[in-house]
Structure formats: C-alpha cells, structure tokens
Amino acid sequence: MKKVMTAINHPVINQYFRNNCSDFIVEYDDIQYQEGLLEILRNSIPDALVLNEQLPGPFDRRTLIEEIRQIDKYFKIIIIVAKEDREFSKYLSSKGIFDILINDQAEISSLIEAINREDKVIVKVKKEIPVEVQEELKTLKKLVREKPKVVEKKIIFESALRVQRQEIITVASLPSVGKTDFITQLAVTFAKKSQAKILILDFDTENPAVEQFFGIERQDRAVVYEGNKTKTLNYKYIFDAIDNGTFNSSLLEEVVVKYSELDNLHIFSGIEITRSDRDSLKDNYFRIILEKAKSIYDFIFVDTNSNFNLAETKLAITSATKVFFMVEGTIINLNRSNKILQLFTNVWDIKREKLEIVVNKYSEYCLKEDSIMEFLYDFEFSGFFQMDVRHYFYLNKGLPMVLRPKQKELEKYLKILEKFNFIKKRSLIEFEQEQCKSEG
C-alpha cells in the first residue's frame, strides 16, 4: 500500500485515486494552496506527492520545492508542469525529483506508473555530510542500475471517441524547398497533441530522407520472417510480399519503425528505387501500401518526390484529403510552382480546396508576403516559415533532425493542426470539467 497525497488544485484526480486505486491510501483531500501543503507535510509524510508547480501560494515554484525538501529530502515527488523547461528540470533532479509530467500531454496510467515505481530518491546536498551518511548514499547509488532520468511522460486520462480514419496529408513541392522537414515537424507536433494513431509514409523513392530526420538506421528496419532468416525492409521485400499476396496490415505493422518518444507515431521509410529497377514496378504496389496503411492509421502524413511524373507521387497527391504545396519567396520558384499547381487542378482534377500553400525558408530577402499571396491568389495560405539554421549543422553531421520548433514557428504548426478533425489530448483541468459534468 502506498500513501499518496495530491496538491494539484484539482480535486477530481484525488477522488479518482480513491475510487480506482485500491493499493493507494489517500488520507487527505486534494490540497489547494501552498501553506496548507507545508502544514500537512510537517505532520505526515506520504510515500508519493503529486504536486502542481502552479499551486497557489506566496512562494515561487523553486522556493516551494526548497520548503518541501527542508521538511523531508527523500520522499517521492511527481510534479506537473505547464510546459517543458530544461533548466527547471535540472533543478528538480538536484532535489531528487525525476518524474516531470506535462499537463496538457498526459494519461492517468503514466501518473499511476510514476507513483508505483520504486525509484531511489537521491538528493544533492551542499552542506557537509557525515561519513556514515556518505557510506549509506554510496550503497543506495550502487543499488540504482542507472542514473535517474527525467521522465517526461505524456499524461491524459481516458480515451475519448476514436478520431476519424483515413485522413491523408501530403506535402509536395519543387526540389529543395523543405518538404521532409515540414512534414516531419507537422506530424510530430500533431502526435504530441492528439490521441490519433499516426504514420509518416515516405513516398520519395528516389531520395528517401524521412529516416534521416529520425535517426533510423538499417538495423531499426530489420524484420525476421521465414524461421531465423532476417531481411531488411526494402522495396523488393515489400513488393515480393505484394506479388505473393502476403502483404497485409499485420506485415505493415511489423516493418514500420515505432518512434521511441511518441507511442502513437510510426514511420515507413527506406524504399529507394533505382532507374534500372523502375521499369519492373507495377502500378498497384504503392496503392496497396497506402490502402493497408489506411486500415490501421487515423492520419497518414506522406512525403513525396519532386518528380511529378512518378506514379507514387501522383498517387500520394491525388489520394490526399489535404495537400500542402511548399514554395519559396522567389520569382523563379513561384513561376514554376504555379505551373505545377495548374497541373494539379486542370489535369489531375484536384479541387483547389484541398490545396494550401506553405512558404518556406522565408527571409527579409524574399518577395513581400502580400506579393507572394497575390501571385497565388487562387489558393489558401497556411503560413510563412523561416528556415531553422540548426538543420544545416545536423545535415552535415548526419544527425537526427527532429528538432523542437522555436515557439514562433510552433504556433504556426499548431494553427495548421486546427484544420484537422481529431480528438485532442485533454489537460488535467479539462478532465476535471468533464468529470464534473458527468457526475452532475
């Protein structure tokens, strides 16, 4: 049995523990203010405290932690924060707090898991420590197999209704405008904010780059089949399975790569076709891959090649429910892009409502925003994005490039996500409001 205390200013979570966690002892109602928390802790130390960094009271969040640790340095604290803050995370780890949960990206199971984990709390103490205590701390450290790590679990509570299926979001452009960067950043941001099951599907078969953005190595894409024989995911393996009639949704789930930081995001990449092999391709290969993906995933983000003569590029664009066409703010690029957009609408019969323009690598040296929008006045614009210069370093070093967008750019991605029909992850406050409505 674990003695659990909550000080998050949201009583529903406290009541949820009482009603659903028989191995928790919850003696106190949820504590609503800092002074009350400190007063109770002076009389009763729990096994685990769930603490909101924004608990009302006279102290800032660091001072509150200092006050708590003066009472007891070694009990477990799970802290709920509004957003990621690396400096604050370092400070918390120095105070023996390794479970940091972000409020609007969360599940109750992760919170319960954090409470139940038998981590050793090791607090850095500046003052001189007696020799016998030093020895005890050394022993404790040996018992911990690895250094405690900051846990940034994503929490929200119950699953809501299933999001709509078979939404396909495709990105297209002329060469070197930044398609892969845009589609990976958009998909990752989406996965963090939604409950949807998401696939990034790399249909750039001449220069597949999605795997580089995620740091996927060949061994990450290895699959075992036919006894002990091991094969690497490549187009021949996939296409042979299609020819043999053995390619199904289960096989697709085996060959995708699960993104380690987000359970609901998978990646299908690495099909690279040479010119000599392209003549043997059948028209149905990519259509079958896409159809199997639609049977599994709620949202499919498709990266494409800039060669619009490729069958897989045309399939990705014509099958999409939304196409983001990326341009640069130069006369040459806009003229060429306009011709491609006319191909889409006049020849491929794509509705203009499905097409949205994204201006990438925008800078003060580009054409003015109004001029660009006037040039492509027939289409809706989703945003103007500046090039993240950090990517040049990562490209040259061959490192994964899924970087956290800067706040200004992140807001643009979030605005784009508002266009899609999906169930958002709920914050603790939203969960409380829903519970109150259902109980009322």
N, C-alpha and C positions, 0 to 999 in steps of 0.2 A: 504494500500500500504506500502511495506517495502523498505527502501533504502538499497540496497545491494552493497557491494564493494568486489572485489576479488583481492588478492595479492598472486597468486599461481604460477606465471610464466608460465601459460598455458592459452592462450587467448581463446581457444575453449570453456572452461567452462563458461567464461564471456559471450560469444556470445550465448551459449545455454540458459542461463537465459534470455537474451534479446529476443530470438526467441520463447521461450516456456513458460515463467513465466510472465503472464500479470500482476500479482499482485506485481512484483518486479520493483523497479526503479533502473536502473543500469546507473548511470551518467558517470562513468569513465571506460575507457578501463582497461583491466587487468594490474595491477601494477607489474612491472618486477624486481624491486630492492628495498631494504630497505629504502634508503634515499628518494626515490620518495613517498613511502607509508607514511612516517612520515610527509613529507611536505604537502601532501594532507589532512592527518588527522588533521593537525593544522588548516585547513580552513574548513573542512567538516567532521562531524562525522556521520557514517552510523548507521542504525539500526543493521546491521549484517556485519561482516567482515569475509570472508573466507580466511584463511592465511595458506601458506605453511611454515612449520618450517624451510625449507631449502631455503627460499627466499634469493637470492644473496645479499651481502652487507657486511659491516665491522663488524657487531655485531654477537655474537653467539646467539643461539635461546632464551636463558633466558634474555640476555641483550636487545634483540629486544622487548620482551614482556614488560620488565620494561620501555623501552622508550615509547611504545604504551600506557601503563597504566598511565604514567605521563601526557599524553595528556588528556586521559579520562579513568576513572576507571570503568565505568558502562555499556558500550555498549557491545553487544554480539559478541564474537569471536568464530568461528568454526575453529579449527586448524587441518591441515592434516599432519600426521607424517609418517615416513618411516616404523617404527615398534613400537611395544608396549614397553613402558618404564615406569615402575610404579613410579619411583622417579620423573620423569618429569611430570607424570600425577598428582602427589600430589602437585607439584609446580604450575601447571596450575590451579588446583582447588583453590589454595590460591589466585590466580589472577582472580577468577571469570570465569574461562574457563572450562566448563564442557562437551563440545562436542568435542571429540577427535576421529578423523577418520583416519583409517589406509589405506594408499594409495593403496596398491595392493589387498585390500579385500573390494570392495566398489560398491555402487549403487547410481545413481543420486537422486532417490526418498528419500533416507536417508539423503542426503545432504540438499535437499529442506525441508524435515521434520524438520531438526535441525534449519534451518533459521526461519521457521514459528512458532516453539514452543515459547510460551510466558513465558519462564523461567525468574525468577528474578535473576539478576546478583548481587551476594553478594561478595564483595572483602574484604579480610582480610587486615586491615590497622594497621601498627605497631605504628604510632605516635598517640598522644592523640587526641581523637575525642570530639568535642564539645557536650555538654549534649543534645542539641536539635537534633543533628545528630544521637546520640546514640538512642534516642527515635524513630526516624524515621526508623533506621535499625531494631530495635526490632519489629516494626509494619510490616516491609517488611518480616521479618523472620516468623512471625505468618501467613502471607498470603501464605507462601510456605508450602504445606501439608507435604512434606517430605524433608529430606536433599537432596540437589542436588547430583546427582551421576555422575560419569564419564561415558560417553556414548561412547562405543567402537563399533559403528555401522560399518558394513562391507559395503563399497561402491564400486560399479562399475555401469556402465551406462545402456546400453540397453542389452537385452538378445540376444545372438547370436543363431546360429543353435542349435537344440536340440542335446544333446550328444547321443551316441549310446545306445540302450536299452539292457537289459537282460545280462549285464556283471556280472558274479558271481565270487566273490573272496572268496575262502575258506581257512581256516587255520586248520592244523592238526598236531598232534604230539603224543608222548608218554605222560604219566601223568606228570603234574607239571613242564612243560618246559616254560610256559608263553603264551599260545595261546590267552587267553582272553585279556591280556594286549596288545599284539601285534596287534590284530585285531581292538580293540577299538581305540588305538592310530593312527593306519593307517587310519581308517575310519574318525576320527575327523580331522586329518590333511588333508585328501582328501576333506572333506566337506568345509573346510576353503579356499581351493584353486580352487574349481571347482563350476560350476553352476548346477551340476548334482543333481538329487533327489536321496538320499541315504538311504538305510535301513541296519541296523545291525540285523541280524537274528540269534537268539540263538538256535542252534540245539543240545546243550549239555543238554539232557533231564534227565540226572542223577544228574548233579551238575551245574545247570544254574547259571552263575556268572556275565553276562553282566549287569544285573540290578544293581548289587552292585557297579560296576565301575561308573555308572552314578547316583548313589544315588536314584534309583527308588524304591518307597515304594508301598505297595499293593494298597493304595488308588489312586496312579497315574495310575494304570492299571484297575481301575473300569470303567465299561461301563453300561449304562442304556438301557434297552430294555424291551419289553412287558409292556407298561404302566409305572408305577412307580417302578417296581421291579428292583433292582440293583444286578448285578452279577460281580464277579471279574474275570478278564482274567485268565483262567486256561485251561488245556488241555481238560477237559471234556466239557467245554463250547464251545471251538473251534471245537472239534471232533463231538459233537452233531449237531452243525450247518452244518458240512460237511455231516453227515449222513442224515440230513433233507433236504439237497440241498439248504440251505440258506446262506452258506458261499460264499461270493463273494468279489470283490475288495473293495466295499464300507465298508463292515464289517471289513475287514482287516485294512482299514484306521482308523476305529473307535477304534480298540483295540491297535494299536501301540502307543507308547509314543513319543511325539514330544520333542526333545532335546531343552531346553529353550535357549541355547546360539547360536544355529545354526538352522535357519529355514528349511534348506534342509536336515537335518539328523533326522531320526526316528529310534526307537528301538522296536524290537519284542522279548520279553524275558519272562521267567517265566513258561515255560512248563516243569514241573518236574514229571516224571512218576515213580511210584514205581514198584518193581518187580512183585507184585501181580496183578497190572493193565496192565502190558505189554502184557500179553497173549491175551488181548481183542483188542489190536491195529490192525488196518487194514493197509495194505501196502500203501494205497493211501493217507493216512492222510497228511503226510509230503510233498508228491509230489504235492498235491493240494495247500497247503500253499505256497510252492515255486513258483508254476505256477501263483498264484494270485499276489504274490509279483513281479514277472517278468512283469506283465501287468501294474504295477504302477511305479516301481522304475527303474532308469537308472543303478544303481550299487547296488549290494547286497553283503554285507560282512557277511560271515557265520562262526560262531564259532561252534566247534564240540566237541563231547566227544572222549576220547582216546580209547574207546572200539570200535574197528573196526568191531565187529560183529553186531552192532546196524544198523538197516535199514536206519535210518535217517543220520547216519554218512556216510555210503556208498553213499547215495543219494547226500549229500552235496559235497562229493569229486568227484564223477563221473559226476555230473552235472556242475561242475565249469569250467569256462574258464581259471582260474588260481588257482593253489593250492600252498600255501606256507607251506612247511613242516618244522617244527621247531625242531632243535636238540640242544644238549648241547655238550660241548667240552670234553667229557669223552669217554673212550674206551667202557664202558658198554652201554652207550646211543647210540653211533654210531653203534655198532654191532646190537642192537635191532632195531634201526631206519632203517638200511639198509635192514633188513628182511621185514619191513613194506613197504618200497619203492619197493621192489621186488614184493610184493603182489599187489601193485597198478599197476605196469607196466605189470607184467606177467599174473596175474589172472584177475584183473579188467580192463585190457586193456586200461590204461590211458597213453596217449602219454607223453614221457619224456619232451617235450617242454612245457607242461602245469605245470610241477613241478619245483619249485625253493626252494632252501634250505636257511633257516634263522637260524643262530647260535645265541642262546640267552643265557643270563647270562654268557657272556664270561668274563674271567679274566686272569690274569697272571698265574694262576694255571691250566688252561685248556691246552689241546694239542695246539700246534702251529697252526696258521691259515693254513699254507701250508700243514701240515699233515692232517688236517680235510678235506681240499679240495681234497687232493689226495685220501683219503679214499672213498669219494663220488664223484669220478671224472666224473661219468656219468651225473651229474646234475649241473645246473647253480646255483650259489650262489648269494643271494640278499644282504647279509650284515651280519656283526657281531655286535650284540647288547649287551651292558652291562646291568646288572640288575639295575634298578633305586631303590636304597635302601629306598627312601621315601615311596615306596609301602608297605613295611613291617609295617611302622607306621600306614598307612591308613587302611591296612588289620586288624590290631589288634584293631583299634579304630572303625571299621565298618563304615568308611567314604567313600564318593565317591572317586574314584581313577583315574579319567580322568585328569591327570596332564599334564602340558605343558612339552614336552620332552626338555632336555637340547640341546643346539644348535648343538653339535656334533651329537647327536642321531637324531635330527630333520632333519638334512641334509641327513641322511640315509633313513628316511621315504620319503622325497621329491624325492630322487633318484629312489625309488621304484615306486612312482606315475608316473614317466616319462614313465613307461611301458604301461600305460593305455591310451586309446583313449578317451579323454574328452576335453571339452571346458573350458579353464582356465578363472578365473576371471581376468578382464583387469585392469591395473593400469590407473591412470589419464593420464599418458604420452602416453600409448598405445591407449587410447580412442582418444586423440588429433590427433595422427598419422592416425588413421582410418578415422576420420572426414575430415582431410585434403585431404586424398586420394579420398574420396567420393565426395568432393567438387571440386577437381582438374579435 
